[in-house]
């Protein structure tokens, strides 16, 4: 038999709340003996339980009791319409940012919503209680009016739930916050079961006459009107206590400055390729169970199962849920939380089929003890499967959620999960009536008798009673329940075999919970927070492609000639705080993208395999090219629409037709990309900028690791930390040598901005630039050298990892020894300054020179046709490459931007 609580509210549990708070029983570290001073928050915990219980009362009526009470007078089509009243609880994500951000400081951030909602709900319940009995006594019930009324009640409860969830985080002391979820579980469950199980039992004359009365009566001891009025008064009493007694302390937690940002974040996350797959999974996974859980209990009532017995089965099921929930949590806590979820999928499909058999073979004389035991066992076991799926999916959500947008992320995922169990319910109930054919056949053979013949319908209890009154018999020609139930199980089985199981078997966790997924979502969330999307990236998006080109591939240029102009400002106003940073980064990123695009166009797979490189090399290169294209989008979008977004120039990287030299340059570039990991976030002024750049750094690290391991079979580790160079634009200045003069868009801002145009350095001599070796520093261009002042002391400043070591520098001899304190790993940068340690960019007179110590272990191609200013010798001779240093400096500059 199907469970009676709707999807997303199993046993009163709100998935979002379960994940927003620490689990029950968690002990805060640092408390004496592991004990929490619970008594200090006893009053606040009782308040939370009361608030959650009040929310649970209307929910229990709408989700549970009312459909059972109305079944005698309504068709399944009418019940389908009423079922829409449960939608607001599954859609509260849509207005939760508003509840979190708009409030009156004089009342309190949470009470600004709770107090008016409690007042409205209390008055609504009082008014409804005064009229509900007369409404239910009508022969034809106003289904639309009832549905709208209870939709409003559920909407009010859902909104209060948002506010109470937020208040719980500040109402309790830090050492007791874990009890907030306990209060929610107790409160919601209590309210839900009072309005469902207890109310149905006390409202049932059969139950009351059997267990509570000595003299039978026609009505139960508790009418719906009285029940509603009682709880209306309780809402108003609690509200009065909140107004006059309970004070809300000032909420010091962060508020949402721009609600639009949250909605942009939600939309951007939904558009992620892997998120689309997860969304599809969540929206279709429960179709197979819906007929069983929405219709089977009502069908059993049709067959003769008593309402109080139905409610009793839920009451018996509740302690089993608590017991099974513990083990479900243990099974779902491993690396593959979806594996138990998948096993439970089979079980729920099996119980959906069993539910149809229970209805089909309902005993003619009524439910016997043995039959009720089977129903009870089916209810408990199906609920167990549901609990396993609920906990497994919740564990999965916890693993994949990005903590930077954790609240929004969890609410989004739970909303999608809840919708998967909510949206099909209406259509399933509608379909049962649509496919059901029944008629009333009178028991007379006299054609002149007005009772003779066939009545058109015999589906509702009222129509069945009318048929019986004329001495007729209801004949069901075709029961739509079996048609819809079979279709749901079939669709569920096909979905399981063709979509769900393959996705879980491919380990969706690995696709969604690893850094690829989190970094992508983090970038998108950051972009949403940074402002509107840039004009070019949206207007010229290739149809059918992921917004960040994650699955592009192919040789064709992602940015054809029509997409290569600078993007002029579309709005007036001051530049964004990080616009200059991202303008420099965008101009540099165009060079990286062009380097990969040239490689993709100029070479093919055979060019690399002929040199002995892996057969996956060309495919990996295309993947990296696509990543760099996505970085262009990110940098463009990060520049506000009040600033110019630079376009690409034409570039000469000097690799000619040599695939080997191109790969060597690639490796140099990717090793340099590690600079993304060194202090990058310190320069940006906005958190969104920092988050986006760090996420990109994660991707650049993967590029570097692949190139070192797969191509060169080289050790990718360079020690515990990469090198920080504090003057970003000096490094970017070096990369300008790749630009072919006169080829940049005329609207481009200067690159880099600002620029010192310092003389560039090289090192010469027989020794490699490794710690302990003496090297000679020279100038890349003899016509561009520093002007040294007589008598001034100059210093050669060496940067490695987090250290800076200065040694005296003689401008005439120009010989220096690389400090022995450095490790023979990673990168070393050198500049010449007129002050020890080069405390400012202005103190630097030449440089920087960048030496990639790690690449000295590689064998560079003997002929390197780089541009005129680049001179290269084989690595084995001890000389570094100016060309390689230029490429490395070009990527290392990005990291140095943070300290500029």
ChimeraX attribute file (.defattr): number of C-alpha atoms within 10 A of each C-alpha:
attribute: neighborCount
match mode: 1-to-1
recipient: residues
	/A:1	30
	/A:2	28
	/A:3	25
	/A:4	23
	/A:5	21
	/A:6	21
	/A:7	22
	/A:8	23
	/A:9	19
	/A:10	18
	/A:11	24
	/A:12	24
	/A:13	20
	/A:14	20
	/A:15	23
	/A:16	23
	/A:17	21
	/A:18	19
	/A:19	19
	/A:20	18
	/A:21	17
	/A:22	18
	/A:23	15
	/A:24	15
	/A:25	9
	/A:26	13
	/A:27	16
	/A:28	16
	/A:29	10
	/A:30	9
	/A:31	11
	/A:32	9
	/A:33	8
	/A:34	11
	/A:35	12
	/A:36	15
	/A:37	13
	/A:38	14
	/A:39	10
	/A:40	12
	/A:41	17
	/A:42	13
	/A:43	12
	/A:44	18
	/A:45	23
	/A:46	13
	/A:47	19
	/A:48	26
	/A:49	24
	/A:50	22
	/A:51	24
	/A:52	27
	/A:53	25
	/A:54	26
	/A:55	29
	/A:56	27
	/A:57	24
	/A:58	25
	/A:59	30
	/A:60	25
	/A:61	26
	/A:62	26
	/A:63	23
	/A:64	21
	/A:65	25
	/A:66	19
	/A:67	19
	/A:68	19
	/A:69	17
	/A:70	17
	/A:71	19
	/A:72	17
	/A:73	19
	/A:74	21
	/A:75	20
	/A:76	24
	/A:77	18
	/A:78	22
	/A:79	24
	/A:80	23
	/A:81	19
	/A:82	25
	/A:83	23
	/A:84	18
	/A:85	22
	/A:86	22
	/A:87	17
	/A:88	19
	/A:89	24
	/A:90	25
	/A:91	19
	/A:92	20
	/A:93	24
	/A:94	14
	/A:95	14
	/A:96	19
	/A:97	20
	/A:98	16
	/A:99	18
	/A:100	18
	/A:101	15
	/A:102	16
	/A:103	15
	/A:104	11
	/A:105	12
	/A:106	10
	/A:107	16
	/A:108	17
	/A:109	23
	/A:110	28
	/A:111	25
	/A:112	18
	/A:113	22
	/A:114	24
	/A:115	21
	/A:116	14
	/A:117	20
	/A:118	27
	/A:119	18
	/A:120	17
	/A:121	24
	/A:122	26
	/A:123	18
	/A:124	18
	/A:125	22
	/A:126	22
	/A:127	15
	/A:128	21
	/A:129	21
	/A:130	16
	/A:131	11
	/A:132	17
	/A:133	14
	/A:134	10
	/A:135	14
	/A:136	16
	/A:137	10
	/A:138	10
	/A:139	9
	/A:140	11
	/A:141	15
	/A:142	12
	/A:143	15
	/A:144	11
	/A:145	11
	/A:146	20
	/A:147	21
	/A:148	15
	/A:149	17
	/A:150	23
	/A:151	21
	/A:152	17
	/A:153	25
	/A:154	27
	/A:155	22
	/A:156	22
	/A:157	26
	/A:158	24
	/A:159	23
	/A:160	25
	/A:161	23
	/A:162	22
	/A:163	20
	/A:164	21
	/A:165	21
	/A:166	19
	/A:167	21
	/A:168	23
	/A:169	18
	/A:170	17
	/A:171	21
	/A:172	21
	/A:173	16
	/A:174	11
	/A:175	18
	/A:176	23
	/A:177	22
	/A:178	21
	/A:179	22
	/A:180	25
	/A:181	24
	/A:182	19
	/A:183	23
	/A:184	28
	/A:185	20
	/A:186	18
	/A:187	25
	/A:188	27
	/A:189	25
	/A:190	23
	/A:191	25
	/A:192	31
	/A:193	26
	/A:194	19
	/A:195	26
	/A:196	28
	/A:197	23
	/A:198	18
	/A:199	23
	/A:200	29
	/A:201	23
	/A:202	20
	/A:203	20
	/A:204	20
	/A:205	21
	/A:206	20
	/A:207	19
	/A:208	22
	/A:209	18
	/A:210	11
	/A:211	9
	/A:212	14
	/A:213	14
	/A:214	9
	/A:215	8
	/A:216	13
	/A:217	12
	/A:218	10
	/A:219	14
	/A:220	21
	/A:221	17
	/A:222	17
	/A:223	17
	/A:224	24
	/A:225	18
	/A:226	16
	/A:227	16
	/A:228	24
	/A:229	20
	/A:230	15
	/A:231	20
	/A:232	24
	/A:233	16
	/A:234	16
	/A:235	25
	/A:236	19
	/A:237	15
	/A:238	18
	/A:239	22
	/A:240	15
	/A:241	12
	/A:242	17
	/A:243	14
	/A:244	8
	/A:245	9
	/A:246	13
	/A:247	12
	/A:248	18
	/A:249	13
	/A:250	13
	/A:251	16
	/A:252	7
	/A:253	9
	/A:254	8
	/A:255	13
	/A:256	14
	/A:257	10
	/A:258	12
	/A:259	16
	/A:260	15
	/A:261	20
	/A:262	20
	/A:263	19
	/A:264	19
	/A:265	22
	/A:266	22
	/A:267	15
	/A:268	20
	/A:269	22
	/A:270	18
	/A:271	16
	/A:272	19
	/A:273	17
	/A:274	15
	/A:275	18
	/A:276	13
	/A:277	16
	/A:278	19
	/A:279	18
	/A:280	15
	/A:281	20
	/A:282	22
	/A:283	18
	/A:284	21
	/A:285	21
	/A:286	27
	/A:287	26
	/A:288	28
	/A:289	27
	/A:290	29
	/A:291	32
	/A:292	30
	/A:293	25
	/A:294	25
	/A:295	25
	/A:296	24
	/A:297	23
	/A:298	21
	/A:299	19
	/A:300	22
	/A:301	18
	/A:302	16
	/A:303	17
	/A:304	14
	/A:305	19
	/A:306	17
	/A:307	23
	/A:308	21
	/A:309	18
	/A:310	23
	/A:311	21
	/A:312	16
	/A:313	21
	/A:314	22
	/A:315	15
	/A:316	13
	/A:317	20
	/A:318	16
	/A:319	12
	/A:320	14
	/A:321	21
	/A:322	14
	/A:323	11
	/A:324	18
	/A:325	19
	/A:326	13
	/A:327	14
	/A:328	24
	/A:329	20
	/A:330	13
	/A:331	18
	/A:332	23
	/A:333	18
	/A:334	13
	/A:335	13
	/A:336	20
	/A:337	27
	/A:338	27
	/A:339	20
	/A:340	20
	/A:341	25
	/A:342	19
	/A:343	14
	/A:344	21
	/A:345	24
	/A:346	15
	/A:347	17
	/A:348	27
	/A:349	24
	/A:350	16
	/A:351	23
	/A:352	26
	/A:353	22
	/A:354	17
	/A:355	26
	/A:356	21
	/A:357	13
	/A:358	18
	/A:359	20
	/A:360	13
	/A:361	10
	/A:362	16
	/A:363	14
	/A:364	9
	/A:365	7
	/A:366	13
	/A:367	18
	/A:368	13
	/A:369	9
	/A:370	9
	/A:371	15
	/A:372	16
	/A:373	13
	/A:374	14
	/A:375	20
	/A:376	20
	/A:377	15
	/A:378	20
	/A:379	24
	/A:380	24
	/A:381	21
	/A:382	24
	/A:383	27
	/A:384	24
	/A:385	24
	/A:386	25
	/A:387	24
	/A:388	30
	/A:389	25
	/A:390	25
	/A:391	26
	/A:392	27
	/A:393	24
	/A:394	24
	/A:395	20
	/A:396	23
	/A:397	23
	/A:398	18
	/A:399	19
	/A:400	22
	/A:401	20
	/A:402	22
	/A:403	14
	/A:404	14
	/A:405	16
	/A:406	15
	/A:407	15
	/A:408	22
	/A:409	22
	/A:410	25
	/A:411	24
	/A:412	21
	/A:413	25
	/A:414	25
	/A:415	21
	/A:416	22
	/A:417	26
	/A:418	24
	/A:419	22
	/A:420	24
	/A:421	23
	/A:422	24
	/A:423	19
	/A:424	21
	/A:425	26
	/A:426	20
	/A:427	16
	/A:428	26
	/A:429	25
	/A:430	20
	/A:431	20
	/A:432	23
	/A:433	19
	/A:434	15
	/A:435	15
	/A:436	20
	/A:437	17
	/A:438	18
	/A:439	20
	/A:440	24
	/A:441	22
	/A:442	21
	/A:443	14
	/A:444	15
	/A:445	10
	/A:446	10
	/A:447	9
	/A:448	9
	/A:449	10
	/A:450	10
	/A:451	18
	/A:452	17
	/A:453	17
	/A:454	16
	/A:455	18
	/A:456	12
	/A:457	18
	/A:458	23
	/A:459	24
	/A:460	16
	/A:461	16
	/A:462	17
	/A:463	21
	/A:464	19
	/A:465	15
	/A:466	17
	/A:467	22
	/A:468	15
	/A:469	11
	/A:470	16
	/A:471	15
	/A:472	22
	/A:473	20
	/A:474	21
	/A:475	16
	/A:476	15
	/A:477	10
	/A:478	12
	/A:479	16
	/A:480	21
	/A:481	25
	/A:482	20
	/A:483	15
	/A:484	25
	/A:485	25
	/A:486	18
	/A:487	16
	/A:488	24
	/A:489	24
	/A:490	16
	/A:491	18
	/A:492	24
	/A:493	20
	/A:494	14
	/A:495	19
	/A:496	22
	/A:497	12
	/A:498	11
	/A:499	16
	/A:500	21
	/A:501	18
	/A:502	13
	/A:503	16
	/A:504	19
	/A:505	13
	/A:506	10
	/A:507	16
	/A:508	19
	/A:509	20
	/A:510	16
	/A:511	15
	/A:512	22
	/A:513	18
	/A:514	13
	/A:515	17
	/A:516	16
	/A:517	21
	/A:518	19
	/A:519	22
	/A:520	22
	/A:521	28
	/A:522	26
	/A:523	25
	/A:524	27
	/A:525	26
	/A:526	28
	/A:527	25
	/A:528	24
	/A:529	21
	/A:530	21
	/A:531	18
	/A:532	15
	/A:533	19
	/A:534	21
	/A:535	17
	/A:536	18
	/A:537	19
	/A:538	12
	/A:539	10
	/A:540	11
	/A:541	17
	/A:542	14
	/A:543	7
	/A:544	9
	/A:545	12
	/A:546	15
	/A:547	21
	/A:548	22
	/A:549	21
	/A:550	19
	/A:551	15
	/A:552	19
	/A:553	18
	/A:554	14
	/A:555	16
	/A:556	11
	/A:557	16
	/A:558	18
	/A:559	16
	/A:560	8
	/A:561	8
	/A:562	7
	/A:563	16
	/A:564	15
	/A:565	18
	/A:566	18
	/A:567	20
	/A:568	16
	/A:569	17
	/A:570	13
	/A:571	10
	/A:572	9
	/A:573	11
	/A:574	11
	/A:575	15
	/A:576	19
	/A:577	14
	/A:578	17
	/A:579	22
	/A:580	19
	/A:581	24
	/A:582	26
	/A:583	26
	/A:584	25
	/A:585	24
	/A:586	24
	/A:587	24
	/A:588	23
	/A:589	22
	/A:590	20
	/A:591	26
	/A:592	22
	/A:593	23
	/A:594	22
	/A:595	21
	/A:596	21
	/A:597	23
	/A:598	18
	/A:599	23
	/A:600	21
	/A:601	13
	/A:602	14
	/A:603	16
	/A:604	15
	/A:605	16
	/A:606	13
	/A:607	16
	/A:608	19
	/A:609	14
	/A:610	11
	/A:611	10
	/A:612	10
	/A:613	18
	/A:614	13
	/A:615	13
	/A:616	13
	/A:617	21
	/A:618	20
	/A:619	15
	/A:620	15
	/A:621	21
	/A:622	21
	/A:623	20
	/A:624	21
	/A:625	29
	/A:626	24
	/A:627	22
	/A:628	27
	/A:629	26
	/A:630	20
	/A:631	23
	/A:632	23
	/A:633	21
	/A:634	26
	/A:635	25
	/A:636	26
	/A:637	23
	/A:638	29
	/A:639	30
	/A:640	26
	/A:641	25
	/A:642	16
	/A:643	21
	/A:644	21
	/A:645	30
	/A:646	29
	/A:647	22
	/A:648	23
	/A:649	21
	/A:650	15
	/A:651	19
	/A:652	16
	/A:653	22
	/A:654	18
	/A:655	22
	/A:656	13
	/A:657	12
	/A:658	18
	/A:659	18
	/A:660	16
	/A:661	20
	/A:662	22
	/A:663	22
	/A:664	22
	/A:665	23
	/A:666	23
	/A:667	24
	/A:668	25
	/A:669	26
	/A:670	25
	/A:671	28
	/A:672	31
	/A:673	28
	/A:674	28
	/A:675	27
	/A:676	28
	/A:677	23
	/A:678	24
	/A:679	21
	/A:680	22
	/A:681	23
	/A:682	16
	/A:683	18
	/A:684	21
	/A:685	14
	/A:686	16
	/A:687	14
	/A:688	21
	/A:689	26
	/A:690	20
	/A:691	21
	/A:692	25
	/A:693	25
	/A:694	20
	/A:695	22
	/A:696	23
	/A:697	21
	/A:698	17
	/A:699	20
	/A:700	23
	/A:701	20
	/A:702	14
	/A:703	23
	/A:704	20
	/A:705	19
	/A:706	18
	/A:707	25
	/A:708	21
	/A:709	12
	/A:710	13
	/A:711	18
	/A:712	17
	/A:713	11
	/A:714	16
	/A:715	11
	/A:716	18
	/A:717	12
	/A:718	17
	/A:719	11
	/A:720	6
	/A:721	14
	/A:722	21
	/A:723	25
	/A:724	29
	/A:725	31
	/A:726	21
	/A:727	22
	/A:728	26
	/A:729	24
	/A:730	30
	/A:731	31
	/A:732	27
	/A:733	25
	/A:734	25
	/A:735	23
	/A:736	19
	/A:737	20
	/A:738	20
	/A:739	16
	/A:740	13
	/A:741	11
	/A:742	9
	/A:743	11
	/A:744	19
	/A:745	16
	/A:746	13
	/A:747	14
	/A:748	19
	/A:749	19
	/A:750	13
	/A:751	18
	/A:752	24
	/A:753	14
	/A:754	12
	/A:755	14
	/A:756	15
	/A:757	16
	/A:758	18
	/A:759	21
	/A:760	26
	/A:761	23
	/A:762	23
	/A:763	23
	/A:764	17
	/A:765	15
	/A:766	14
	/A:767	17
	/A:768	22
	/A:769	25
	/A:770	24
	/A:771	17
	/A:772	16
	/A:773	14
	/A:774	17
	/A:775	21
	/A:776	16
	/A:777	22
	/A:778	19
	/A:779	18
	/A:780	18
	/A:781	14
	/A:782	9
	/A:783	8
	/A:784	13
	/A:785	16
	/A:786	16
	/A:787	9
	/A:788	13
	/A:789	10
	/A:790	6
	/A:791	6
	/A:792	9
	/A:793	15
	/A:794	23
	/A:795	24
	/A:796	30
	/A:797	23
	/A:798	23
	/A:799	23
	/A:800	23
	/A:801	21
	/A:802	11
	/A:803	12
	/A:804	20
	/A:805	17
	/A:806	20
	/A:807	17
	/A:808	18
	/A:809	19
	/A:810	13
	/A:811	18
	/A:812	7
	/A:813	10
	/A:814	14
	/A:815	19
	/A:816	18
	/A:817	15
	/A:818	22
	/A:819	19
	/A:820	11
	/A:821	11
	/A:822	19
	/A:823	16
	/A:824	18
	/A:825	20
	/A:826	23
	/A:827	26
	/A:828	27
	/A:829	23
	/A:830	24
	/A:831	23
	/A:832	29
	/A:833	25
	/A:834	21
	/A:835	20
	/A:836	18
	/A:837	20
	/A:838	22
	/A:839	12
	/A:840	12
	/A:841	15
	/A:842	12
	/A:843	15
	/A:844	25
	/A:845	24
	/A:846	24
	/A:847	25
	/A:848	26
	/A:849	24
	/A:850	29
	/A:851	26
	/A:852	24
	/A:853	20
	/A:854	21
	/A:855	21
	/A:856	21
	/A:857	13
	/A:858	16
	/A:859	12
	/A:860	22
	/A:861	16
	/A:862	11
	/A:863	12
	/A:864	20
	/A:865	17
	/A:866	20
	/A:867	15
	/A:868	10
	/A:869	11
	/A:870	19
	/A:871	17
	/A:872	18
	/A:873	16
	/A:874	17
	/A:875	18
	/A:876	15
	/A:877	12
	/A:878	17
	/A:879	22
	/A:880	27
	/A:881	24
	/A:882	24
	/A:883	26
	/A:884	27
	/A:885	27
	/A:886	28
	/A:887	28
	/A:888	29
	/A:889	31
	/A:890	29
	/A:891	28
	/A:892	31
	/A:893	30
	/A:894	31
	/A:895	32
	/A:896	28
	/A:897	29
	/A:898	23
	/A:899	17
	/A:900	17
